[in-house]
């Protein structure tokens, strides 16, 4: 209960408890020790009076002794002279003493006895009807200058008890008053002392209640600048500044780290030992389809992929690197990712870091390479089979008619050319990776485009190719490679366009760039294939491309050649309407090359 009280309440309670303890302890002690002390004091005072009277030389001194003792509590002093004569009384100024000896002896027998036996203390007790209590009377006979004087002292029998009661009452009253005084003084002093502390508490109240996220600066309006409370406030402010600087530094570092991790193409997910996610980057969002904001602080099973959850459990349990391949379907898009789980020791258990790498493109490339090898093998196998068959026919039938022999040899030559084109295409793809400066020349584009038109017409004689190019347009480049790139575009346009459809081959200059366009009215390209049309081994329609003898390398060669000239290749198409391929080439790419090198 005391823990819930404030410091001032505790201090006030302490004073009350201390007062109660004193009230329980002191009265019994006073009751035990006061009576004997009072009795001893009474005896001491009586002895002092006797000595004072013995040392008196006349009655005037005796009167003075009585007057000096008027304030003695509980004691009544009376002095009688020779012949029962009253010298003085401390309580009655006009005490009437009987003149007859017989009456005096009846009223004051103890005094008479003291006259008779001086120097002996006589004590008697009698009931006082006036005071309604028992009175103790003590008498002493004293010889002064040959005359007998009697000292008569009276006091209540229960004087020690009365004094004890008074002392107990005064002690109790003093304790209560003192406790109240100290409580009030302490309350005021502590309240004044607590004013700056209350200011400190008020300053941090909003932070303690969670209304603000930073501890405000503490400003004291009370207290001396050099006192301890002010030093405490300054220390708290200094510590707060250091903490805020540390927090800002950590936040800045965390933000920098997050930005760096967000730039990675790999997806990163950090999981605590309790299976809650503490971090995920933007790449993981692209792969898993859930944002870092939605995933942070949630259990890993929110991803809703049992294999991924099981991977985290196994990694934390086995404490080793585990790698799996996941096939995901995110927004109807098939994605293959490699997930590596790393066990990370942390306080209270074993955490996990997941590193996810998108393998979709690599898988497609591998598949295309396999398809290319298969297609190339098929392309080579088919003419070889034909050549082999015709060669066997000629070998087994040497007497064939000359017309038949000519047809057979023509088929053999045609298939040899087909094999030669395929091999040349592969060699071109390898050769284009290296572009030595000795092969560069300033090329008049109108001449180059017309040559390309002639090459295309030599294969597709029925094609309707229209060339549009100003004579003054030139580019710096490798004439043979640029010819291959443009001819490939024309071959594709002729191959996928119906007979009689127009094919426009044009060039124009804009600033330092030359744009070569090949526009056809053919079958067009689907939207989902536009982004991959320049990829190696990519085919829009596998069956049709194979039927037409394509290898999936033509447009890849075009893109590679143009990029070697520091240009770009792009395509726009509408299915069933036709396609437009544009080659953007710098007029003098050597300047761009030098700028990039520097």
C-alpha positions, 0 to 999 in steps of 0.5 A: 500500500505504501508503494502507491503513496507519494513521497509527501504522503509517506513522510506525513505517515511516518510522522504520524506513526512516530507520534503513535509509537511515542504515545505508546511508549512514553506514558508507561515510562512516565507512569513508572518513573515519575512517582518515585522522582516526585517523592524524592523531590518532596523529601529534598525540598523538605530537607532544604526548608529545614536547613534554611530555617535552622540557619535563620537568625530572626523571624524576618528571615523566616518570613522571607523563607515562607515568601520565597516558597509561595510557588512550591506546588503541593506544599503548604508551609507553616512556621510556629514560634515559641508558645504556639505563636504563628510566624507565617503560612504560605497559603493563608495570610490571616491564619487564625490560631487558637489562643488557648493551649488546650484548643491548639493541642487538639487542632495541631497535635503534630505541632505540639509533638514537635515542640515536645520532641524537637529535631525529630521529624513527625509525620501524620496523615488525616482526612481533609474534609475541605479538600476531600482528600488525605493530607500528609503533615510533616513537622520539625522542631527547630531550636533557634536562639534558645527558642523552639520553632516548629516547621509544619509542611502539608501536602496531598498523600497522592501528590506523586500520582497527581504530578504523574497524571499532569506529566503524562498529559503534558507529554502526550500533548507535547508529542501531538503538538510536536508531531503536527508542527513537524508534519506541517513544516515537513509538508511545506518544506517538501512541497517547496522542494518538490516544485521543480520535481513536479515541473520535471514530471509535468515536462515528461508527462506527454512522453510518458503517456505516449502522446509524443515520441521524443522527450521534451526539454526540461525547463525549470521556473523554480529553484536556484540554478546551482541546486541539485534539482537544477543539475538533475534537469540539466543532466536529463536534458544532456542525456536526452540530447545524446539519446536523440542523437543516437536514435537519429544516427541509428535511424539514419543508418537503418534508413541507409541500410534499408535503401541499400537493401531496397536497391538489391534485385534479390529479395530479403526477408529477416525473421525473428526466432518467434517467426515474426518478420522484422524486415523485408525489401521491395524486391521481396514485394515484387516476388511475393506480392506483399508489401514490407509495410503489411509484412513487418511485425506479422508472422511469416505464415502471412505470406501463405506459402507453406514451403517458405514457412517450413524452410524457416522452421528447418533453418532455425532447427538445423542451424545451417544454410538451406536452399530451395527452388520455389515456383510462384504464381503472382498475379497470374505470372509464373515466377521461379525463385531460388530461396537461401535461408541463413541461420542468424543467432540472436538473443533468445533464439535463432533468427533467419534471413531469407535471400530470394533470387528471381530465376525466371529469366535464367530459367527461360534463357536456359530453356531457350538455349536448350531449344536453340540447340535443339532447333539448330541441331534439327536445322543442321540435321534436316539438310544433312539428311537430305544431302545424305539421301541424295548423295546415296541416290546418286551413288547407287544410281549412276545412270540417272538421267541428266535432268534428274541429276541436275535436280538432285544436285540443286537440292544438295546445293540448296541444303548446303546454302541453308547450313551455311546460313545457319553457321554464318548466323552463329559466327555473326553473333560471336563476331559482333561482340568485337568491333575494332576501330579499323572497321569503322567508316563514314557510311552514306545511309541512302547507299546502305539502305538501297543495298539492303533493299537489293539483298532482300529482293534477291531472296524475296523477289515479290516483296514491295520494299520502299526506301526513303532516305536523304542523300546527306545522312551519314553515320560512323560505323561498321558497314557490314554489321549495319547491313546485317542488322538492316537486312535482318529487319527486312527479311523479317518484314518480308517473311511475316507480310502477305504478298503485295503488302508495303514495307517502308525502309526509311532514315532521318536525322534529328540532332546528333542521332539517326533513326532507321525505321522498318515498317511493315503491314504484316501479322504483328507481334502480341503485346506480351512478346514485345519486351522479349522480341530482342532476346536471344533464342526468343520466338513469338511462334515456335512452330511458325518460326521453325517452319520458316527456318528462323533460329530466334537469333536474328533480332538479337543480332540486330540489337547487339550490333546497334548497342555496339554502335552505342544506339538502341533498338525498339519495336512497336506493333499491333497484332494483325496490323503490322510492326515498326522496328526503329534503330537509333544510332549516333551520327558519330558514336566515337564521341559518345564512346570517348565521353563515357571512357573519360 
